Amino acid sequence: MDITIALERYERHVPFFTGEVTAPTGINLKPLEIGETRMRRDGYDRHHRMLRDLEFDVCEMSLGSYVLGLSRDPDFGMVGVPVFPRRYFSMSQIYVNSAAGIESPADLVGRNVGITAFQVTLSVLAKGDLKRDYGVAWQDVNWHCMRPEQLPIEFPDGVSVQRVPEGGDIGEMLVRGDIDALICPQRPERTNQALAEAGDKIRRLFPDPSAEDERYYRKYGYFPLMHLLAIRSDVAARVPELAPALIPLWEESKRIAYDYYEDPAYPLLAWGWNSFQEQRDRLAPDVWPSGLAANRENLQMFLDACDDQGLMERPLTVDDLFVESVRDS
């Protein structure tokens, strides 16, 4: 049976595209290279196409939008698999206007902060991290969203959330001082150009972002989740062996990708191999575990943040996010 799987072309997914990993007999995986905000070989707008049309059999999906959709409708058309292809630390993704007088997270109170969208997973994580670790209530920040929400939402009373003006660019707004800070890891080309040309007008909130990431990892023991794999519900029911098979398949693809880095010449980055070794020393040999047991605490903290931010319309447990056949993984 042919099964389409829509993925970003991260190095950990390259083995899917090269055929170095193969599914069990009877399942013919057809990997599609589909970006989210950037065009790839087979297109872009991956999340919206899955949320709107259930276009793919398996899809790398935003955890934030998945939780919101599932909380609205338990039969909204997808079931999850505890494979997490994208992760970020939030605090190292915060940039500030150097003239704004922001020296610590506490200085974000009452400020104008740009984000991709309110329900985007990194935005949810950052709002939760600011509140839990730094005492900065997300309700006390004025949020400026770069794009529409994937799923429509109503914001709680008293919360300041607005769209960036038509034709505006959030990076240019930061440089001009129209906003004071920006939390956005994957930025449009225009935004990246504005930040690159800004020089010392823009800086990171944390002078040593890697140290802040390491502190977070030491405290909580995980690299925060951004995306999961989602299967169309009808496909998961028709091919029950698919969901359990995806976990070892992704783990094998990751293992092959790790092997790439054993060659110091593999990355384009001049110090890429050194950074790879440093990450292993400072964090762990593998910060990308699959399976529910290894990610339960990570997931629970994210659900708590979603609930606090009004992004869950009914209570969900960690187990509710995943098809039953993988809950003991």
PAZAPA-4460 file (N, C-alpha, C; in steps of 0.05 Angstrom, whole numbers, plus 32768, in hexadecimal, padded with zeros to 4 digits):
% residues 329
    n_x    n_y    n_z   ca_x   ca_y   ca_z    c_x    c_y    c_z   seq   type   mol
   8011   7FE8   8000   8000   8000   8000   8011   8019   8000     1      M     A
   800C   802C   7FEE   801A   8045   7FED   8011   8057   8004     2      D     A
   8024   8062   8013   801E   8075   8029   802F   808E   8025     3      I     A
   8022   80A5   8021   8030   80BE   801F   8038   80C8   803A     4      T     A
   8050   80D3   803C   8059   80DE   8056   8066   80F9   804F     5      I     A
   805A   810F   8059   8063   812A   8053   8077   8133   8069     6      A     A
   808F   8139   8061   80A5   8140   8074   80B4   8158   806A     7      L     A
   80C0   8167   807D   80D5   817A   8076   80EE   816B   8071     8      E     A
   8100   8176   8061   8119   8168   805A   812F   816E   806E     9      R     A
   812A   8168   8087   8140   8169   809B   8154   8153   8096    10      Y     A
   816C   8155   80A1   817F   8140   809D   8175   8125   80A9    11      E     A
   8165   8127   80BD   815A   810E   80CA   8144   8101   80B9    12      R     A
   813B   810F   80A4   8128   8104   8091   8134   80FC   8077    13      H     A
   814D   8104   8072   815A   80FD   8059   8158   80DF   8052    14      V     A
   815D   80CD   8066   815B   80B1   8060   8140   80A8   8055    15      P     A
   812A   80B6   805C   8110   80B0   8051   8111   80B6   8033    16      F     A
   811D   80CC   802B   811D   80D5   800F   8130   80C5   7FFE    17      F     A
   8145   80BB   800A   8159   80AC   7FFB   8153   808E   7FFB    18      T     A
   813F   8086   800A   8137   8069   800B   8149   8059   801D    19      G     A
   8158   8066   802F   8169   8057   8042   8159   804A   8058    20      E     A
   8140   8053   805C   812E   8045   806F   8116   803C   805F    21      V     A
   810D   8024   8065   80F6   8019   8057   80E1   800F   806B    22      T     A
   80C8   8011   8064   80B2   8009   8075   80AF   7FEB   8074    23      A     A
   80A0   7FDF   8086   809B   7FC2   8086   808D   7FBA   806C    24      P     A
   808F   7FA0   8066   8082   7F95   804E   8065   7F9C   804D    25      T     A
   805C   7FA5   8036   8040   7FAD   8032   803B   7FCB   8034    26      G     A
   804F   7FDA   803E   804C   7FF7   8041   8062   8004   802F    27      I     A
   8059   8013   801B   806B   8021   800A   806A   803F   8010    28      N     A
   807D   8048   8020   807E   8064   8027   8086   8076   8010    29      L     A
   8077   808B   800B   807E   809E   7FF5   8083   80B9   8003    30      K     A
   809D   80BF   8009   80A3   80D8   8017   809F   80F0   8004    31      P     A
   8092   8104   800F   808E   811D   8001   809D   8133   8010    32      L     A
   80AE   8142   8001   80BD   8158   800E   80AD   8171   800C    33      E     A
   809F   8177   8022   808C   818D   8023   8093   819F   803B    34      I     A
   8099   81B8   8035   80A0   81CB   804A   8087   81D6   8057    35      G     A
   808C   81E5   806C   8076   81F3   8079   8074   8210   806E    36      E     A
   8087   8220   8074   8086   823C   806A   8097   8240   8051    37      T     A
   80A8   822C   804A   80BA   822E   8033   80B5   8218   801F    38      R     A
   80B6   8220   8006   80B2   820C   7FF0   80C8   81F7   7FF0    39      M     A
   80C0   81DE   7FEE   80D2   81C8   7FEB   80CB   81BA   7FD1    40      R     A
   80D9   81A3   7FCC   80D6   8195   7FB3   80B8   818F   7FAC    41      R     A
   80A9   8187   7FC0   808D   817F   7FBB   8078   8193   7FC6    42      D     A
   8081   81AC   7FCC   806E   81C0   7FD5   8074   81CB   7FF0    43      G     A
   8060   81D9   7FFB   8063   81E5   8016   8047   81E6   8022    44      Y     A
   8044   81F5   8039   802A   81F7   8047   8021   81DC   8051    45      D     A
   8033   81CD   805B   802E   81B1   8063   8018   81AF   8079    46      R     A
   801A   81BF   808E   8008   81BC   80A4   7FEB   81C3   809B    47      H     A
   7FE8   81D9   808E   7FCD   81E2   8086   7FC1   81CE   8073    48      H     A
   7FD0   81C3   8061   7FC5   81AF   804E   7FBC   8196   805C    49      R     A
   7FC9   818F   8071   7FC0   8177   8081   7FA8   817E   8092    50      M     A
   7FA9   8195   809F   7F93   819D   80B1   7F79   81A2   80A0    51      L     A
   7F7C   81AE   8089   7F65   81B6   8079   7F5A   819E   8069    52      R     A
   7F6C   818F   805C   7F64   817B   8048   7F6C   815F   804F    53      D     A
   7F7B   815A   8064   7F86   8140   806A   7F93   8134   8051    54      L     A
   7FA4   8144   8045   7FAF   813E   802B   7FC2   8127   802B    55      E     A
   7FD0   8122   8041   7FE5   810D   8042   7FDD   80F7   8055    56      F     A
   7FE8   80DF   8050   7FE2   80C9   8062   7FF0   80CC   807C    57      D     A
   8009   80D6   807B   8019   80DC   8093   8025   80F8   808F    58      V     A
   8026   8107   80A4   8030   8123   80A1   803E   812C   80BA    59      C     A
   8055   8139   80B6   8062   8147   80CB   8051   8160   80D2    60      E     A
   8048   8162   80EB   8033   8175   80F2   803A   8185   810A    61      M     A
   8031   819E   810A   8034   81B0   8121   8026   81A4   813A    62      S     A
   8035   81A1   8150   8029   8197   8168   8013   81A9   8173    63      L     A
   8018   81C4   8171   8004   81D7   817B   7FEA   81D5   816D    64      G     A
   7FEA   81D5   8152   7FD1   81D3   8143   7FC4   81B8   8146    65      S     A
   7FD4   81A3   8149   7FCA   8188   814D   7FBA   8187   8167    66      Y     A
   7FC6   8191   817D   7FB8   8191   8197   7F9E   81A1   8196    67      V     A
   7F9F   81B9   8189   7F87   81C9   8187   7F72   81BB   8178    68      L     A
   7F79   81AF   8161   7F65   81A1   8150   7F59   8189   815F    69      G     A
   7F6A   8179   816C   7F60   8161   817A   7F4E   8169   8192    70      L     A
   7F55   817F   819F   7F44   8187   81B6   7F29   8190   81AD    71      S     A
   7F26   819A   8194   7F0D   81A2   818A   7EFC   818B   8180    72      R     A
   7F09   8177   8175   7EFA   8161   8169   7F0B   8147   816B    73      D     A
   7F03   8134   817C   7F13   811B   817E   7F15   810C   8164    74      P     A
   7F03   8112   8151   7F03   8105   8137   7F0B   8118   8120    75      D     A
   7F1F   8129   8126   7F25   813E   8112   7F36   8134   80FB    76      F     A
   7F3B   811A   80FB   7F46   810E   80E2   7F63   8104   80E4    77      G     A
   7F70   8109   80FB   7F8C   8101   80FE   7F91   80F3   8119    78      M     A
   7FA4   80E2   8119   7FAE   80D6   8132   7FCC   80D9   8133    79      V     A
   7FD7   80DB   814B   7FF4   80E1   814E   8005   80C8   8152    80      G     A
   801E   80CB   814B   8033   80B7   8150   8049   80C6   815F    81      V     A
   8054   80BB   8175   8068   80C9   8184   8084   80C9   8177    82      P     A
   8085   80D6   8160   809D   80DC   8152   809D   80FA   814E    83      V     A
   80B4   8107   8155   80B4   8124   8157   80CB   8130   8146    84      F     A
   80C6   8136   812D   80DB   813D   811A   80E7   8159   811E    85      P     A
   80DA   816A   812E   80E4   8186   8131   80E2   818D   814E    86      R     A
   80F8   819A   8158   80F9   81A3   8174   8108   81BD   8175    87      R     A
   8102   81CD   8189   810F   81E7   818D   8110   81ED   81AB    88      Y     A
   8125   81FA   81B4   8124   8209   81CD   8119   8225   81C7    89      F     A
   8108   822F   81D8   80FB   8248   81D1   810B   8261   81D8    90      S     A
   8119   8261   81EE   8126   827A   81F7   813D   8283   81E5    91      M     A
   814A   8270   81D7   815F   8277   81C5   8154   8282   81AA    92      S     A
   813A   8282   81A7   812D   828C   818F   8122   82A8   8193    93      Q     A
   8128   82B5   81A9   811E   82D0   81AE   8132   82E5   81A6    94      I     A
   812A   82F7   8195   813B   830E   818C   812D   8327   8196    95      Y     A
   813E   833B   819D   8133   8354   81A7   8140   836C   8198    96      V     A
   8131   8382   8197   813C   839B   818D   814F   83A6   81A3    97      N     A
   8168   83AB   819B   817C   83B3   81AF   8175   83CD   81BE    98      S     A
   8165   83DD   81B1   815D   83F7   81BE   8144   83F5   81CF    99      A     A
   8139   83DD   81D2   8120   83DA   81E0   8123   83D7   81FE   100      A     A
   813C   83D5   8207   8141   83D2   8224   8138   83B8   8230   101      G     A
   8139   83A3   8220   8132   8388   8229   814B   8379   8230   102      I     A
   814F   8373   8249   8167   8365   8253   8161   8349   825D   103      E     A
   8148   8344   8263   8140   832A   826F   8124   8324   8266   104      S     A
   811A   830B   8269   80FF   8305   8262   80EA   8317   8271   105      P     A
   80F0   831E   8289   80DD   832F   8298   80D8   8349   828A   106      A     A
   80EA   8353   827A   80E7   836C   826C   80D3   836A   8254   107      D     A
   80CA   8352   824E   80B6   834E   8239   809A   8356   8241   108      L     A
   8095   8359   825B   807B   8360   8265   8072   837B   8259   109      V     A
   805B   837C   824D   8050   8394   8241   805C   839B   8226   110      G     A
   806E   838A   821C   807C   8390   8202   806D   8384   81EB   111      R     A
   8075   838C   81D3   806A   8382   81BA   807D   836C   81B0   112      N     A
   8073   8354   81AD   8084   833D   81A6   8078   832F   818D   113      V     A
   8089   832B   8179   8080   831E   8161   8083   8300   8163   114      G     A
   8070   82F2   8158   8070   82D4   8157   8065   82CC   813C   115      I     A
   8069   82B3   8134   805E   82AA   811B   8040   82AA   811C   116      T     A
   8034   829D   812F   8018   829C   8134   8014   8293   8151   117      A     A
   7FFD   8297   815C   7FF8   8292   8179   7FFA   8274   817E   118      F     A
   7FEF   8263   816C   7FEE   8246   8171   8006   8237   8166   119      Q     A
   8018   8245   8158   8030   8237   814F   803F   822C   8167   120      V     A
   804A   8214   8164   8054   8205   817B   806A   8214   818A   121      T     A
   807C   8221   817C   8091   822F   818A   8085   8247   8199   122      L     A
   8071   8254   818E   8064   826A   819D   8057   8260   81B7   123      S     A
   804A   8249   81B5   803D   823D   81CD   8053   8236   81E1   124      V     A
   8068   822A   81D8   807E   8222   81EA   808B   823B   81F7   125      L     A
   8090   8250   81E7   809D   8268   81F1   808C   8275   8206   126      A     A
   8072   8278   8200   8060   8284   8214   805F   8274   822E   127      K     A
   805F   825A   822B   8060   8249   8243   807A   824B   8252   128      G     A
   8090   824B   8244   80AA   824D   8251   80AD   8267   825F   129      D     A
   80A5   827D   8252   80A7   8297   825F   8098   8298   8279   130      L     A
   8080   828C   8279   806F   828D   8291   807A   827B   82A7   131      K     A
   8082   8263   829F   808B   824F   82B3   80A7   8255   82BE   132      R     A
   80B9   825C   82AD   80D5   825F   82B6   80DC   827B   82BE   133      D     A
   80CE   828F   82B4   80D6   82AB   82B8   80C0   82BD   82C4   134      Y     A
   80A9   82B1   82C9   8093   82C0   82D5   8087   82D6   82C3   135      G     A
   808B   82D3   82A9   8080   82E6   8296   8066   82DA   828B   136      V     A
   804F   82E4   8295   8035   82DA   828B   8031   82E2   826E   137      A     A
   802A   82CF   825E   8026   82D4   8241   8010   82E9   823D   138      W     A
   7FFD   82EA   8250   7FE7   82FE   824E   7FF1   831B   8251   139      Q     A
   8009   831E   825B   8014   8339   825F   8026   8343   8249   140      D     A
   8026   8334   8233   8036   833C   821B   8023   8342   8204   141      V     A
   802A   8355   81F3   801B   835B   81DB   8026   834B   81C4   142      N     A
   8016   8338   81B9   8020   8326   81A5   8019   832F   8189   143      W     A
   802C   832E   8177   8028   8336   815B   802E   831E   8149   144      H     A
   8019   8314   813B   801C   82FB   812C   8022   8300   810F   145      C     A
   8035   82F1   8105   803F   82F4   80EA   802C   82E9   80D5   146      M     A
   801D   82D4   80DC   800B   82C8   80C8   7FF1   82BF   80D6   147      R     A
   7FDD   82B8   80C6   7FC3   82AF   80D2   7FC7   8295   80E1   148      P     A
   7FB4   8290   80F3   7FB5   8276   8101   7FAD   825F   80EF   149      E     A
   7FBA   8248   80F2   7FB4   8231   80E2   7F97   8228   80E7   150      Q     A
   7F8F   8228   8100   7F73   8223   8108   7F68   823C   8115   151      L     A
   7F51   8245   810F   7F46   825E   811B   7F43   825B   8139   152      P     A
   7F4A   8270   8147   7F47   8270   8165   7F3D   828B   816E   153      I     A
   7F30   828A   8185   7F28   82A3   8192   7F3A   82A7   81AB   154      E     A
   7F44   82BF   81AD   7F57   82C5   81C3   7F48   82CD   81DC   155      F     A
   7F53   82C6   81F3   7F45   82CD   820C   7F43   82EB   820F   156      P     A
   7F2E   82F3   821E   7F2A   8310   8223   7F43   831C   8230   157      D     A
   7F4A   8334   8228   7F60   8342   8235   7F7B   833B   822A   158      G     A
   7F7C   8329   8217   7F96   8321   820B   7F9A   8331   81F1   159      V     A
   7FB2   833B   81EE   7FB8   834C   81D7   7FC6   833B   81C2   160      S     A
   7FB8   8334   81AC   7FC2   8325   8195   7FB9   8333   817C   161      V     A
   7FCB   833A   816A   7FC4   8347   8151   7FD6   833D   813B   162      Q     A
   7FCC   8340   8122   7FDB   8338   810B   7FEE   834E   8103   163      R     A
   8005   8347   80F8   8017   835A   80EC   8008   8367   80D4   164      V     A
   800B   8381   80D1   7FFC   838F   80BB   8002   8383   80A0   165      P     A
   7FEE   8384   808F   7FF1   8379   8073   8009   8385   8066   166      E     A
   801A   8373   805B   8032   837C   804E   804A   8381   8060   167      G     A
   8045   8380   807A   805A   8385   808D   806C   836D   8091   168      G     A
   8084   8371   809B   8096   835C   80A1   809F   835E   80BE   169      D     A
   809E   8348   80CC   80A2   8348   80E8   80BF   834E   80EF   170      I     A
   80D2   8346   80DE   80EE   834D   80E2   80F3   836B   80DF   171      G     A
   80E8   8376   80CA   80EB   8393   80C6   80DE   83A3   80DD   172      E     A
   80C7   8398   80E7   80BA   83A5   80FE   80CC   83A5   8117   173      M     A
   80DB   838F   811A   80ED   838D   8131   8104   83A1   812E   174      L     A
   810F   83A3   8116   8125   83B6   8112   811C   83D3   8116   175      V     A
   8104   83D9   810D   80FA   83F5   8111   80F1   83FB   812D   176      R     A
   80EC   83E6   813D   80E3   83EA   8158   80C5   83EA   815A   177      G     A
   80B7   83E2   8145   8099   83DF   8146   8092   83C8   8159   178      D     A
   80A2   83B4   815A   80A0   839F   816F   80BB   839F   817E   179      I     A
   80BA   8394   8196   80D2   8395   81A7   80E2   837B   81A6   180      D     A
   80D4   8365   81A0   80E1   834A   81A0   80D4   8338   818C   181      A     A
   80E1   8323   8185   80D8   8310   8171   80DF   82F4   817A   182      L     A
   80CB   82E2   8179   80CF   82C5   817F   80C7   82B6   8166   183      I     A
   80DA   82AE   8155   80D3   82A3   813C   80EB   8295   8130   184      C     A
   80EC   827A   8130   8105   826C   8127   8107   826A   8109   185      P     A
   80F0   8265   80FB   80F1   8261   80DE   80E3   8279   80D2   186      Q     A
   80F4   828B   80C8   80EA   82A5   80C0   80EA   82A8   80A1   187      R     A
   80D7   82B8   8096   80D7   82BD   8079   80F1   82CA   8071   188      P     A
   80F8   82C8   8057   8111   82D3   804D   8113   82F1   8052   189      E     A
   80FD   82FF   804F   80FD   831C   8054   8104   8322   8071   190      R     A
   80F9   8313   8083   80FF   8317   809F   811D   8311   80A5   191      T     A
   8127   82FB   809B   8143   82F4   809F   8155   830A   8094   192      N     A
   814E   8315   807D   815F   832A   8071   815F   8343   8083   193      Q     A
   8148   834A   808D   8146   8361   809F   8157   835D   80B8   194      A     A
   8156   8345   80C3   8166   8340   80DB   8184   8340   80D5   195      L     A
   818B   8334   80BE   81A7   8333   80B6   81B3   834F   80B2   196      A     A
   81A3   8361   80A7   81AD   837C   80A1   81AB   838F   80B9   197      E     A
   819F   8385   80CF   819A   8397   80E6   81B3   839B   80F6   198      A     A
   81C7   8389   80F4   81DF   838C   8104   81D9   838B   8121   199      G     A
   81E5   839D   8131   81E1   839C   814E   81C7   83A9   8157   200      D     A
   81B6   83B0   8144   819B   83BA   814C   818A   83A4   8158   201      K     A
   8191   838B   8150   8182   8373   815A   8196   8361   8167   202      I     A
   818D   8355   817D   819E   8341   818B   818C   832C   8197   203      R     A
   8199   8316   81A0   818A   8302   81AF   8184   830C   81CB   204      R     A
   816E   8302   81D5   8167   8309   81F1   817C   82FF   8204   205      L     A
   8184   82E5   8200   8198   82D9   8211   81B3   82DB   8203   206      F     A
   81C7   82E8   820F   81E1   82EB   8202   81EE   82D1   81FB   207      P     A
   81E9   82BC   820C   81F4   82A1   8206   81DC   828E   8204   208      D     A
   81CF   828D   81EC   81B7   827D   81EA   81BC   825F   81EE   209      P     A
   81D3   8255   81E7   81D8   8239   81EB   81D9   8232   8208   210      S     A
   81E4   8244   8219   81E4   823F   8235   81C8   823E   8241   211      A     A
   81B7   8250   8237   819B   8250   8240   818D   8236   8237   212      E     A
   8192   822D   821F   8187   8213   8216   8190   81FC   8228   213      D     A
   81AA   81FC   822E   81B5   81E7   823F   81A8   81E7   825A   214      E     A
   81A5   81FF   8266   8198   8202   8280   817C   81F5   827F   215      R     A
   816D   81FB   826A   8152   81F0   8267   8153   81D2   8265   216      Y     A
   8165   81C8   8255   8167   81AB   8252   816E   819D   826C   217      Y     A
   8181   81A9   827B   8188   819E   8295   8171   819E   82A8   218      R     A
   8161   81B3   82A7   814B   81B5   82BA   8134   81A2   82B3   219      K     A
   812D   81A0   829A   8115   8190   8292   811C   8175   8286   220      Y     A
   8134   8172   827B   813C   8158   8271   8133   8152   8255   221      G     A
   812B   8166   8246   8122   8161   822A   8126   8179   8218   222      Y     A
   8126   8173   81FF   8127   8187   81E9   810A   818B   81E0   223      F     A
   80FE   81A2   81E2   80E2   81A6   81DE   80D8   819E   81C2   224      P     A
   80C1   8191   81C2   80B4   8187   81AA   80A7   819E   819A   225      L     A
   80A8   819C   8180   809A   81AE   816E   8086   81A0   815C   226      M     A
   808E   818A   814F   807E   817C   813C   807B   815F   8144   227      H     A
   8066   8152   813B   8062   8135   813E   805A   812A   8123   228      L     A
   805A   8110   8121   804F   8103   8109   8032   80FD   810E   229      L     A
   8021   8105   80FA   8004   8100   80FC   7FFC   80EF   80E4   230      A     A
   7FEA   80DB   80E9   7FE0   80C9   80D4   7FC2   80CF   80D1   231      I     A
   7FB9   80D0   80B9   7F9C   80D1   80B4   7F8F   80BA   80C2   232      R     A
   7F79   80C0   80D0   7F6C   80AC   80E1   7F63   8094   80D0   233      S     A
   7F58   8099   80B8   7F4F   8083   80A8   7F66   8071   809F   234      D     A
   7F7D   807D   809A   7F94   806E   8092   7F9F   805D   80AA   235      V     A
   7F9F   8069   80C1   7FA8   805B   80D9   7F97   8043   80DF   236      A     A
   7F7D   8046   80DA   7F6A   802F   80DF   7F6D   801A   80C9   237      A     A
   7F72   8022   80B0   7F74   800F   809A   7F8F   8001   809A   238      R     A
   7FA4   800E   80A4   7FBF   8002   80A5   7FC9   8004   80C2   239      V     A
   7FBF   7FF3   80D3   7FC5   7FF5   80F0   7FE3   7FF2   80F6   240      P     A
   7FF2   7FE4   80E4   800E   7FE0   80E9   801F   7FF9   80E3   241      E     A
   8013   800E   80D7   8022   8025   80CE   802C   8035   80E6   242      L     A
   801A   803C   80F9   8022   804D   810F   8039   8041   811F   243      A     A
   8038   8028   8128   804F   801D   8137   8068   801C   8126   244      P     A
   8066   8019   810B   807D   8016   80FA   808C   8031   80F7   245      A     A
   807D   8047   80F9   808A   8061   80F5   809F   8068   810A   246      L     A
   809C   805E   8122   80AF   8064   8137   80CB   8059   8131   247      I     A
   80CD   803F   812D   80E8   8034   8126   80F3   803E   810B   248      P     A
   80E1   8044   80F8   80EA   804F   80DF   80F7   806A   80E3   249      L     A
   80EB   807B   80F3   80F6   8096   80F8   8110   8094   8108   250      W     A
   8110   8081   811B   8128   807E   812B   8140   8074   811A   251      E     A
   813A   8063   8107   814F   805A   80F5   8159   8071   80E3   252      E     A
   8146   8081   80D9   814E   8098   80C9   815F   80AB   80D9   253      S     A
   8158   80B0   80F2   8168   80C1   8104   8183   80B5   8108   254      K     A
   8185   809B   810C   819F   808E   8111   81B1   8092   80F9   255      R     A
   81A6   808F   80E1   81B6   8094   80C8   81BF   80B1   80C7   256      I     A
   81AD   80C3   80CE   81B4   80E0   80CD   81CB   80E6   80E1   257      A     A
   81C9   80DA   80F9   81DF   80DE   810C   81FA   80D4   8100   258      Y     A
   81F8   80BE   80F1   8211   80B3   80E5   821D   80C7   80D1   259      D     A
   820C   80D7   80C3   8216   80EB   80B1   822B   80FD   80BF   260      Y     A
   8224   8104   80D8   8235   8118   80E6   824F   810C   80F1   261      Y     A
   8252   80F2   80EE   826C   80E6   80F6   8282   80EE   80E2   262      E     A
   827A   80F8   80CB   828D   8103   80B8   828E   8121   80BD   263      D     A
   82A5   812C   80C6   82A6   8148   80CC   82A1   815A   80B4   264      P     A
   82A3   814F   809C   829E   815F   8084   8281   8160   807C   265      A     A
   8270   8151   808A   8254   814F   8082   8245   816A   8081   266      Y     A
   8245   8179   8097   8235   8192   8097   8244   81A9   8088   267      P     A
   8234   81BB   807D   823F   81D3   8071   824D   81E5   8086   268      L     A
   8243   81E4   809F   824E   81F5   80B4   826A   81ED   80BA   269      L     A
   827C   8201   80BB   8298   81FC   80C0   829D   81EE   80DB   270      A     A
   828D   81F5   80EF   8290   81E9   8109   8279   81D6   8110   271      W     A
   826B   81CD   80FB   8254   81BC   80FF   825A   81A3   810F   272      G     A
   8270   8195   8108   8277   817C   8116   827E   8182   8133   273      W     A
   828D   8198   8138   8293   819F   8154   827A   81A5   8164   274      N     A
   8267   81B3   8157   824E   81B9   8165   823E   81A0   816B   275      S     A
   823F   818D   8158   8231   8173   815C   823C   8165   8174   276      F     A
   8257   8164   8177   8263   8157   818E   825E   8166   81A7   277      Q     A
   825E   8181   81A6   8259   8191   81BE   823C   818C   81C8   278      E     A
   8229   818A   81B5   820D   8185   81BD   820B   816B   81CC   279      Q     A
   8219   8156   81C2   8218   813D   81D0   8224   813F   81EC   280      R     A
   8239   814E   81EF   8246   8151   8209   8234   8161   821D   281      D     A
   8228   8177   8213   821A   8189   8224   81FD   8181   822A   282      R     A
   81F1   8173   8217   81D5   816B   821A   81D3   814C   821E   283      L     A
   81D4   813D   8208   81D2   8120   8209   81D9   8115   81EE   284      A     A
   81E0   80FB   81ED   81E7   80EF   81D3   81D0   80F1   81BF   285      P     A
   81B7   80F0   81C9   81A0   80F2   81B7   818A   8102   81C5   286      D     A
   8183   8119   81BA   816E   812A   81C6   8155   8128   81B5   287      V     A
   8153   8114   81A4   813C   8110   8192   812E   80F5   8197   288      W     A
   8128   80EE   81AF   811B   80D3   81B3   80FF   80D2   81A8   289      P     A
   80F7   80BB   819D   80DC   80B6   8195   80CE   80A6   81AB   290      S     A
   80B5   80A1   81A8   80A6   8091   81BB   8098   80A2   81D0   291      G     A
   8084   8098   81DD   8074   80A7   81F0   8082   80A9   820B   292      L     A
   808D   8094   8214   809A   8094   822F   80AF   80A9   8231   293      A     A
   80C0   80AB   821D   80D7   80BE   821D   80CE   80DB   821A   294      A     A
   80B5   80E0   8212   80AC   80FB   820C   8094   8103   821C   295      N     A
   808B   80F3   822F   8072   80F8   823E   8073   8113   824D   296      R     A
   8089   8117   825B   808B   8130   826B   808C   8148   8259   297      E     A
   809A   8146   8243   809C   815B   822F   8080   8162   8224   298      N     A
   8071   814D   821D   8056   8151   8213   8043   815D   8227   299      L     A
   8045   8153   8240   8033   815D   8255   8037   817B   825A   300      Q     A
   8050   8184   825A   8056   81A0   825E   804A   81B0   8247   301      M     A
   804B   81A6   822F   8040   81B4   8218   8021   81B5   821A   302      F     A
   8015   819F   8222   7FF8   819F   8225   7FF0   81B4   823B   303      L     A
   7FFF   81B5   8250   7FF9   81C8   8265   7FFA   81E5   825A   304      D     A
   800E   81EA   8249   8010   8205   823D   7FF9   820B   822B   305      A     A
   7FF1   81F7   821B   7FDA   81FA   8209   7FC1   8201   8219   306      C     A
   7FBC   81F2   822E   7FA5   81F6   823F   7FA5   8212   824B   307      D     A
   7FBC   821B   8255   7FBF   8235   8261   7FBA   824B   824D   308      D     A
   7FC0   8247   8234   7FBE   825B   821F   7FA3   825A   8210   309      Q     A
   7F91   8249   8219   7F77   8248   820D   7F77   8239   81F2   310      G     A
   7F8A   8227   81EF   7F8C   8218   81D6   7F83   81FB   81D8   311      L     A
   7F74   81F5   81ED   7F67   81DB   81EF   7F4A   81DF   81F6   312      M     A
   7F38   81D5   81E6   7F1C   81D9   81EA   7F10   81C2   81FB   313      E     A
   7F1F   81AD   81FF   7F17   8198   8212   7F31   818C   821D   314      R     A
   7F30   8181   8235   7F49   8176   8241   7F54   815F   8230   315      P     A
   7F6E   815E   822D   7F7B   8148   8220   7F91   813D   8231   316      L     A
   7F95   8123   8231   7FAC   8117   823E   7FC2   8112   8229   317      T     A
   7FD9   810D   8232   7FEF   8106   821F   7FE7   80EE   820E   318      V     A
   7FDB   80DA   821A   7FD3   80C2   820B   7FBF   80C8   81F5   319      D     A
   7FAD   80DC   81FB   7F99   80E3   81E7   7FA4   80EC   81CD   320      D     A
   7FBD   80F5   81CD   7FC9   8100   81B4   7FD0   80EB   81A0   321      L     A
   7FD1   80D1   81A9   7FDE   80BC   8198   7FCB   80A5   8194   322      F     A
   7FCE   8098   817D   7FBF   8080   8176   7FC6   806B   818B   323      V     A
   7FB2   805B   8192   7FB5   8048   81A9   7FCC   8035   81A5   324      E     A
   7FD2   802D   818D   7FE6   8018   8188   8002   8021   818F   325      S     A
   8007   803B   8194   8022   8045   819A   8024   8051   81B6   326      V     A
   800F   804E   81C6   800F   805B   81E0   8022   804E   81F4   327      R     A
   802B   8036   81EE   803E   8029   8200   805B   802B   81F6   328      D     A
   805F   803D   81E3   807A   8040   81D7   808D   804F   81E9   329      S     A
***
